[in-house]
Amino acid sequence: MDIAIGARGEKSVLVTLKNTASALGSGGLDIFATPSLIALMEEACVVALEGCIPAGSSSVGGSVEIRHIAPSPLGATVTAVGELIGINKNRLSFRVEAYDAAGKVGEGTHTRFIIDNALFLVKAQSRKT
């Protein structure tokens, strides 16, 4: 792996009716949903790893711990930033933050794991009932 502490990724999204709390069932208001914030933060971490993961491998999410600290209205652009802060074998730890034009809207940590695609898919298929 050619992954270094400090690697950063960024991802932005426009708040639309599709990614609101009311649309996703995480609340009744047309504001940026917490599940959408989590997904955006994960995407930023994936961007941080682009070009660093060996062929035949991927990264998968393992845990997310965030605080959604401010609402973002329809029409706002939310930008998430993920920064790699720890590497322990195949476990990668990230600090994540998200902002809209008015300031910070979320913060926390995210863990990803580097996996072998073929082995991971075999494991997933073995879980069929």
LINSUL-V36777 format. One record per residue. N is the residue number from 1. RES is the residue in three letters. SS is DSSP state (H for helix, E for strand, C for the rest). D_FIRST is the distance of its C-alpha to the first C-alpha in Angstrom with 2 decimals. Layout:
# LINSUL-V36777
n = <N/N>
res = <RES/RES>
ss = <SS/SS>
d_first = <D_FIRST/D_FIRST>
This chain:
# LINSUL-V36777
n = <1/2/3/4/5/6/7/8/9/10/11/12/13/14/15/16/17/18/19/20/21/22/23/24/25/26/27/28/29/30/31/32/33/34/35/36/37/38/39/40/41/42/43/44/45/46/47/48/49/50/51/52/53/54/55/56/57/58/59/60/61/62/63/64/65/66/67/68/69/70/71/72/73/74/75/76/77/78/79/80/81/82/83/84/85/86/87/88/89/90/91/92/93/94/95/96/97/98/99/100/101/102/103/104/105/106/107/108/109/110/111/112/113/114/115/116/117/118/119/120/121/122/123/124/125/126/127/128/129>
res = <MET/ASP/ILE/ALA/ILE/GLY/ALA/ARG/GLY/GLU/LYS/SER/VAL/LEU/VAL/THR/LEU/LYS/ASN/THR/ALA/SER/ALA/LEU/GLY/SER/GLY/GLY/LEU/ASP/ILE/PHE/ALA/THR/PRO/SER/LEU/ILE/ALA/LEU/MET/GLU/GLU/ALA/CYS/VAL/VAL/ALA/LEU/GLU/GLY/CYS/ILE/PRO/ALA/GLY/SER/SER/SER/VAL/GLY/GLY/SER/VAL/GLU/ILE/ARG/HIS/ILE/ALA/PRO/SER/PRO/LEU/GLY/ALA/THR/VAL/THR/ALA/VAL/GLY/GLU/LEU/ILE/GLY/ILE/ASN/LYS/ASN/ARG/LEU/SER/PHE/ARG/VAL/GLU/ALA/TYR/ASP/ALA/ALA/GLY/LYS/VAL/GLY/GLU/GLY/THR/HIS/THR/ARG/PHE/ILE/ILE/ASP/ASN/ALA/LEU/PHE/LEU/VAL/LYS/ALA/GLN/SER/ARG/LYS/THR>
ss = <C/C/C/C/C/C/C/E/E/E/E/E/E/E/C/C/H/H/H/E/H/H/H/H/C/C/C/C/C/C/E/E/C/H/H/H/H/H/H/H/H/H/H/H/H/H/H/H/C/C/C/C/C/C/C/C/E/E/E/E/E/E/E/E/E/E/E/E/C/C/C/C/E/C/C/C/E/E/E/E/E/E/E/E/E/E/E/E/C/C/E/E/E/E/E/E/E/E/E/E/C/C/E/E/E/E/E/E/E/E/E/E/E/E/E/E/H/H/H/H/H/H/H/H/H/C/C/C/C>
d_first = <0.00/3.77/5.65/8.95/12.08/14.68/12.94/15.94/17.13/20.76/22.82/26.64/29.27/33.05/34.97/37.08/39.11/36.24/33.95/36.75/37.60/40.71/38.92/36.26/38.73/37.28/40.46/43.43/42.78/41.45/38.74/34.93/34.02/31.78/29.90/29.36/28.11/25.57/24.35/24.18/22.15/19.61/19.53/18.90/15.77/14.57/15.47/13.42/10.19/11.67/9.98/6.45/5.94/6.17/9.96/11.90/9.99/11.18/11.66/15.08/17.35/18.46/20.97/22.71/25.26/27.04/30.46/32.11/34.44/36.31/37.45/36.63/39.48/39.70/38.89/36.53/33.03/30.42/27.16/24.23/21.58/18.41/16.78/13.75/15.55/13.75/10.69/11.87/9.67/8.99/11.66/11.48/14.86/16.45/19.87/21.65/24.91/27.15/30.13/33.08/35.69/37.47/34.54/32.02/32.25/29.44/26.95/24.84/21.49/19.07/16.52/13.92/12.02/9.12/11.32/12.14/14.71/17.36/17.49/17.61/20.40/22.27/22.24/23.53/26.20/27.37/28.42/31.09/34.58>
